[in-house]
Amino acid sequence: MINNVNIYDTLVERGYIAQATHEKEIRDLLGSERVTFYIGYDPTADSLHVGHFLTLMAMAHLQRAGHRPIALMGGGTGMIGDPDKADTMRPLMDVAQIDHNIECFKVQMAKFIDFSDDKAIMANNADWLRHLNYADFIREYGVHFSVNRMLAADKYKIKFEGSGLNFFELNYVVMQAYDFLELNRRFGCTMQFGGSDQWSNIIAGTELIRRIDGKNSYGLTFNLLTTSQDAKMGKTMAGAVWLNPEKTSPYEFYQYWRNVEDVIVGKLLRLLTFLPMEEIKELETLKDKEINKAKEVLAYEITKIVHSEEDAKAAEEASKALFAGGNLGGSIPETELSASDVENGINIIELLEKAGLIPSRGEGRRLISGGGVKVNDVKISNHEHIVLKEDFADNEIMIQKGKKTFHRIKLV
């Protein structure tokens, strides 16, 4: 048995696993030999976000147990994009943007996964998808896919009955299935893992391998990162929660986890930290105000993993100081403005936009009307409020959004 403890049991205990194509076989293989598995990442942005982080943590647990991950970059599939539940088709990216995003992903993933000495593989499906002859490809592989079965899958059915599913998007499942076949042939990859929304695509891959090469392969999905109301986590008023510190600062990242719902703290400790289960179970017993201790541990541990221990400590100190009514320089997110920008005053909505605290002006107006904005501890009640240059004592002001989000504006 790999590392004495079957990693499948660990993943079950920590709450990762949603579905498995062959539960017993997967468990037996993970407990008896080194397995090569893959998880795919389409480069839809220039940074990974917290949804990706869950699969990266699962990948890290599996690697620590002795297995070999393949992080598959979607340089080919990203040119189409996996159909989602949105009312419109995903925006198409050009090749240069896709390749740039992939390079950003590679740098970030290296923080979580050890790619040295064949311990893991970084692959890119552009290597086999971008140069395919379409007629030959669809002739050899397209005959193995049933459109009726595709449309029965939730993600395609919802899109088909909503805004409509075009032929371009329908190609995605064929391409992802072909990825699994290629990785099986090139690297001996026998398992594909992914979010629970990937279930139908994963099954298509296992079936293609069986039909074409007559081999067994397996699929497993992870539970998505959701709130207690089953909404996807990872969104804030300012947008997505990114792993790139330039897009979501370590302090903002820490605060996001520090402010999660009480009822999901235990789940997040299991999924997104490496803390031993004994410690997590103790933290899960905390109730009422004591749950804040568990939230602080959660925020600290995740920030340490994604950024650094130094960043986690700084964010923790800044958070505690702000809760106590204090102030710590350097740890709070900061935006610099030219003094000329406020020479004649600046509208509060524009200021919130420049600080990245709102995704739209409409959201800013709603936030202000609900009493959710303070400047230098003074509540702003009018969205036409003008912040004057004189308000910048020592060339800076502090904006508070909601109860726990703080942002410094500094004149330079």
C-alpha positions in Angstrom: 0.0 0.0 0.0 1.3 3.5 -0.9 2.4 5.4 2.2 0.6 2.9 4.5 -2.7 4.9 4.3 -4.9 4.6 1.3 -5.2 8.1 -0.1 -8.7 7.3 -1.3 -9.9 7.0 2.3 -8.1 10.3 3.1 -10.0 12.0 0.3 -13.3 10.6 1.4 -12.7 11.6 5.1 -11.7 15.1 4.0 -14.9 15.5 1.9 -13.4 15.7 -1.6 -15.0 12.9 -3.5 -18.4 13.4 -5.3 -18.5 10.5 -7.8 -16.4 7.7 -9.0 -16.7 5.5 -12.1 -15.4 2.4 -10.3 -15.0 3.1 -6.6 -13.5 -0.3 -5.5 -11.1 -0.5 -8.4 -9.9 3.1 -7.9 -9.4 2.6 -4.2 -7.5 -0.6 -4.8 -5.2 0.9 -7.4 -4.5 4.0 -5.3 -3.6 1.8 -2.4 -1.4 -0.6 -4.2 0.6 1.1 -7.0 1.9 4.4 -8.3 -1.0 5.9 -10.3 -0.6 8.5 -13.0 -3.7 10.8 -13.1 -4.6 14.1 -14.6 -6.6 17.2 -14.0 -7.3 19.7 -16.7 -7.2 23.5 -16.5 -8.5 25.7 -19.3 -6.6 29.1 -19.2 -9.7 31.3 -19.1 -7.8 34.1 -17.2 -4.2 35.0 -16.4 -4.5 33.7 -12.8 -5.9 30.6 -11.1 -8.8 31.3 -8.7 -10.1 29.6 -5.5 -12.1 27.0 -7.5 -8.8 25.8 -9.0 -7.3 25.7 -5.6 -9.5 22.9 -4.4 -8.3 20.6 -7.2 -4.7 21.6 -6.6 -5.1 20.6 -3.0 -6.5 17.3 -4.0 -3.6 16.9 -6.5 -1.1 17.7 -3.7 -2.6 15.2 -1.3 -2.3 12.5 -4.0 1.3 13.4 -4.9 2.2 13.3 -1.2 0.8 9.8 -1.1 3.2 8.7 -3.9 1.1 9.2 -7.1 2.0 11.2 -10.2 -0.1 14.1 -11.3 -0.4 15.5 -14.8 -1.5 19.1 -14.8 -3.0 19.5 -18.3 -3.1 23.0 -19.7 -5.9 23.6 -22.1 -4.0 25.3 -24.9 -6.3 23.4 -27.3 -9.6 23.0 -25.5 -9.3 26.6 -24.3 -9.8 27.7 -27.9 -13.4 26.5 -27.5 -14.2 26.5 -23.8 -16.4 24.2 -21.8 -20.1 25.2 -22.2 -21.4 26.4 -18.9 -24.8 27.5 -17.6 -24.5 31.0 -18.7 -26.9 32.5 -21.2 -24.2 33.3 -23.7 -21.2 31.5 -25.2 -17.9 31.9 -23.5 -15.8 34.8 -25.0 -13.2 33.5 -27.4 -9.6 34.2 -26.7 -6.8 34.5 -29.3 -3.9 32.1 -29.2 -1.5 34.7 -27.8 -3.8 35.3 -24.8 -4.3 31.6 -24.2 -0.5 31.0 -24.2 0.1 33.9 -21.9 -2.5 32.6 -19.4 -0.9 29.1 -19.5 2.5 30.6 -18.6 0.9 32.3 -15.6 -0.8 29.1 -14.5 2.5 27.2 -14.7 4.3 29.6 -12.4 1.4 29.4 -9.9 1.1 25.6 -9.9 4.7 25.2 -9.2 4.0 26.5 -5.7 1.7 23.6 -4.9 3.0 20.7 -7.0 6.6 19.3 -7.3 7.3 18.9 -11.0 11.0 17.8 -10.5 12.3 14.3 -11.2 9.2 13.0 -12.9 7.1 13.5 -9.7 4.6 15.3 -11.8 4.1 16.3 -15.5 3.0 19.6 -17.0 1.4 18.9 -20.3 -0.5 21.1 -22.8 -3.2 19.7 -25.1 -2.3 22.3 -27.7 0.5 19.8 -28.6 -2.1 17.4 -30.1 -5.3 19.4 -30.6 -4.2 22.5 -32.5 -2.8 20.7 -35.5 -5.4 18.0 -36.0 -6.9 17.4 -39.4 -10.6 17.8 -38.6 -12.0 15.5 -41.2 -9.6 12.7 -40.1 -10.3 13.3 -36.4 -14.0 13.4 -36.6 -14.0 10.3 -38.9 -11.9 8.3 -36.5 -13.3 9.5 -33.1 -16.6 11.3 -33.7 -18.4 8.1 -34.5 -18.0 7.0 -30.9 -20.1 9.8 -29.4 -23.9 9.9 -29.2 -25.4 13.4 -29.4 -28.5 12.2 -27.6 -26.3 11.1 -24.7 -24.4 14.4 -24.7 -27.6 16.4 -24.5 -28.8 14.2 -21.5 -25.9 15.5 -19.4 -27.0 18.3 -17.1 -24.4 20.9 -18.3 -25.3 20.4 -22.0 -29.0 20.0 -21.4 -29.3 23.3 -19.5 -27.4 25.1 -22.1 -29.4 23.5 -24.9 -32.7 24.4 -23.3 -31.6 27.9 -22.4 -29.6 30.1 -24.8 -28.9 27.1 -27.1 -25.9 24.9 -27.6 -24.1 25.4 -30.9 -22.0 22.8 -32.8 -18.8 24.6 -31.9 -19.4 24.1 -28.2 -20.5 20.5 -28.7 -17.0 19.7 -29.9 -15.6 20.3 -26.4 -16.6 16.9 -24.9 -15.0 15.1 -27.9 -11.7 17.0 -27.4 -11.6 16.4 -23.7 -12.2 12.7 -24.2 -9.4 12.6 -26.7 -7.1 14.3 -24.2 -7.6 11.3 -21.9 -6.8 8.9 -24.7 -3.6 10.8 -25.6 -2.4 11.0 -22.0 -3.1 7.3 -21.6 -1.0 6.6 -24.6 1.8 9.1 -23.9 2.2 8.8 -20.1 0.2 5.7 -19.0 -2.4 8.0 -17.4 -5.2 5.8 -16.1 -7.3 8.2 -14.1 -8.9 11.6 -14.8 -10.1 13.8 -11.9 -12.0 17.0 -11.9 -14.9 19.1 -10.5 -18.3 17.4 -10.2 -19.4 19.5 -13.2 -16.9 17.5 -15.3 -18.6 14.1 -14.7 -20.1 13.7 -18.2 -16.8 14.7 -19.9 -14.8 12.3 -17.8 -17.1 9.4 -18.5 -16.7 10.2 -22.3 -13.0 9.9 -21.9 -13.1 6.5 -20.1 -15.4 5.1 -22.8 -13.3 6.4 -25.7 -10.2 4.6 -24.3 -12.2 1.4 -23.9 -13.7 1.6 -27.4 -10.4 2.6 -29.2 -7.7 0.8 -27.3 -9.6 -1.7 -25.2 -8.1 -0.5 -22.0 -9.6 0.2 -18.6 -9.5 3.7 -17.3 -11.2 5.5 -14.4 -12.7 8.8 -13.5 -13.4 10.6 -10.2 -14.9 14.0 -9.4 -14.5 16.3 -6.5 -17.2 18.3 -4.7 -17.3 21.9 -5.8 -16.4 24.7 -3.4 -19.8 26.0 -2.3 -21.6 28.0 0.4 -24.2 26.5 2.7 -26.8 27.5 0.0 -24.8 25.5 -2.7 -23.7 28.7 -4.5 -20.2 28.5 -5.9 -17.6 30.2 -3.7 -14.9 32.6 -4.8 -16.8 35.8 -5.6 -16.6 39.1 -3.8 -18.1 42.5 -4.5 -14.9 43.3 -6.4 -14.9 40.1 -8.5 -13.3 36.7 -8.3 -10.9 35.7 -5.5 -7.6 35.1 -7.4 -4.4 33.3 -6.3 -2.3 36.0 -7.9 -1.4 38.6 -5.2 -1.6 41.4 -7.7 -5.2 40.6 -8.4 -6.3 39.7 -4.9 -3.9 40.9 -2.2 -2.8 38.5 0.6 -4.8 40.7 3.0 -8.0 40.6 1.0 -7.4 36.9 0.4 -7.1 36.3 4.2 -10.1 38.4 4.9 -12.2 36.4 2.5 -11.6 33.2 4.4 -11.8 35.0 7.8 -15.4 36.1 6.9 -16.9 32.8 5.6 -20.1 31.4 7.0 -19.7 29.6 10.4 -21.4 26.5 9.1 -18.8 25.8 6.4 -15.6 26.4 8.4 -15.1 22.8 9.1 -15.6 21.8 5.5 -13.1 24.3 4.3 -10.5 23.3 6.9 -10.8 19.7 5.6 -10.6 20.6 1.9 -8.2 23.6 1.8 -5.6 22.9 4.5 -3.1 20.2 5.3 -4.0 20.3 9.0 -4.3 16.8 10.5 -7.9 15.6 11.0 -7.5 15.4 14.8 -6.9 19.2 14.9 -9.7 19.9 12.5 -12.2 17.9 14.5 -11.3 19.9 17.6 -11.8 23.2 15.7 -15.1 21.9 14.5 -16.4 21.7 18.0 -16.1 25.5 18.5 -19.4 27.3 18.7 -20.7 30.9 18.8 -17.9 33.5 19.2 -15.3 30.8 19.6 -15.8 29.8 16.0 -13.8 33.0 15.1 -10.7 31.1 16.3 -11.3 28.4 13.7 -11.9 31.1 11.1 -8.5 32.7 11.9 -6.8 29.3 11.7 -8.5 28.7 8.3 -7.6 32.1 6.9 -4.0 31.8 8.1 -3.4 28.3 6.8 -4.9 29.0 3.3 -3.0 32.3 3.0 0.2 30.5 4.1 -0.2 27.9 1.4 -1.2 30.2 -1.4 1.1 33.1 -0.6 3.6 32.6 2.2 3.8 32.4 6.0 5.1 36.0 6.1 2.1 37.2 4.2 -0.2 35.1 6.4 1.3 36.6 9.6 1.1 40.2 8.2 -2.6 39.7 7.2 -3.4 38.2 10.5 -1.9 41.1 12.4 -3.6 43.6 10.2 -6.9 41.9 10.7 -6.6 41.7 14.5 -5.6 45.4 14.6 -8.6 46.5 12.5 -11.0 44.4 14.6 -9.6 46.1 17.6 -9.9 49.5 16.0 -6.2 49.9 15.3 -4.2 50.3 12.2 -1.1 48.6 10.8 0.8 50.1 7.9 1.8 48.0 4.9 -0.6 45.1 5.6 -3.8 46.7 4.4 -4.5 46.8 0.6 -3.5 50.1 -0.8 -4.1 52.1 -4.0 -2.0 55.0 -5.0 -3.5 58.1 -6.7 -1.9 61.2 -8.1 -2.6 64.3 -6.1 -3.9 65.8 -9.3 -6.7 63.2 -9.4 -8.3 64.7 -6.4 -7.3 68.4 -6.9 -10.9 69.3 -7.4 -12.4 66.4 -5.4 -13.4 63.0 -6.6 -16.7 61.2 -6.6 -17.0 58.4 -4.1 -18.2 55.9 -6.8 -15.1 56.7 -8.9 -12.9 56.4 -5.9 -14.4 52.9 -5.1 -13.8 51.9 -8.7 -10.2 53.0 -8.7 -9.6 51.0 -5.5 -11.1 47.9 -7.1 -13.8 47.7 -4.4 -16.8 47.5 -6.7 -17.4 45.6 -10.0 -19.7 48.3 -11.3 -21.1 51.8 -10.6 -24.5 50.3 -10.0 -23.1 48.0 -7.3 -21.4 51.0 -5.8 -24.7 52.9 -5.6 -26.4 49.9 -4.0 -23.6 49.5 -1.5 -23.8 53.2 -0.4 -27.6 53.3 -0.2 -27.3 50.3 2.2 -24.9 52.1 4.4 -22.0 49.9 3.4 -19.3 52.5 2.8 -17.3 54.7 5.2 -14.5 57.1 4.6 -12.2 57.8 7.5 -14.8 56.1 9.7 -17.6 58.4 8.5 -20.6 56.7 6.8 -21.3 57.9 3.2 -25.0 58.2 2.5 -25.0 59.8 -0.9 -23.5 58.2 -4.0 -22.8 61.7 -5.4 -20.6 62.5 -2.4 -17.3 64.2 -3.3 -14.2 63.2 -1.4 -12.0 66.4 -1.1 -8.3 66.7 -1.2 -8.5 68.0 2.4 -9.9 64.7 3.5 -6.5 63.1 2.8 -4.8 63.7 6.2 -1.1 62.9 5.7 -2.0 62.3 2.1 -4.1 59.2 2.8 -7.6 58.1 3.6 -9.1 54.8 4.8 -12.2 53.3 3.0 -14.2 50.7 4.8 -16.6 48.5 2.8 -19.0 46.5 4.9 -17.9 45.6 8.3 -14.5 44.0 7.6 -13.0 45.2 4.3 -10.5 48.1 4.6 -8.6 49.8 1.8 -6.1 52.6 2.0 -5.9 55.4 -0.7 -2.6 57.2 -0.8 -1.7 60.3 -2.7 1.7 60.3 -4.5 
